């Protein structure tokens, strides 16, 4: 079982210009408001969150002497920067539909400002490592289980698969930097508990806001079916509980969840193959 990042892992940003549907279908995920707005709510948090991740890792970049990790930091910053850009465009499409997501964005921005003002750089990096683990296990689930995107608009499904692929590639970068500059497991576990709380809170608030705008907030069937899809017997999030808990184990490293085969299989969707590259 891997306890470090695999040797030779390439982390390079892909320049993906997604031609978002204009207008974006209000319920682009299989005509289902709950599924659509769950992803919409997470997306609204990403632009500011990913800039925070970049800043927290960049702060320690000059203290990293390992040239491999320094190169991976560069790839991490590039990938997160592209994610932020695409999800800003996504947010604009939501605003065009009439969803008032500015309040959600401002709340997230205020919390990030507070964190950067009050918390040490080590705590900020711990928060990044923790939240990157949450995104990594969700990305693994999305790439592994087609039910996550079944029935979704093809452009939106591609956006989320691209994001999940790159989250998988760089899932251990912040963790590896943290281990070199701090390493406290106690601080890391505390950051995970706090990060989980606010991620769930903010995502749920965003989901509820958009359902309210659709006139569906108090529709019990929407919540029944949505929560069953997430957490029911065959729920897409149930398999994530065990890998989530692994983060709290002594000696845990993100690549102990070895999904290199899945990563390589997904890259075929997004990276030019040798024959295509030579033809181009």
Secondary structure, DSSP 8 states (H G I E B T S, - for coil): ---S--TT-------------SS--TTTBTT-HHHHHHHHHHHHHHHHHHHHHHHHHHTTGGG---HHHHHHHHHHHHHHHHHHHHHHHHHHHHHHTT---HHHHHHHHHHHHHHHHHS-HHHHHHHHHHHHHHHHHHHHHHHH-GGGTTTB-HHHHHHHHHHHHHHHHTTTHHHHHHHHHT--HHHHHHHHHHHHHHHHHHHHHHHHHHHHHTT-TT-HHHHHHHHHHHHSTT-TTTTHHHHHHHTTSTT--GGGS--HHHHHHHHHHHS--HHHHHH-
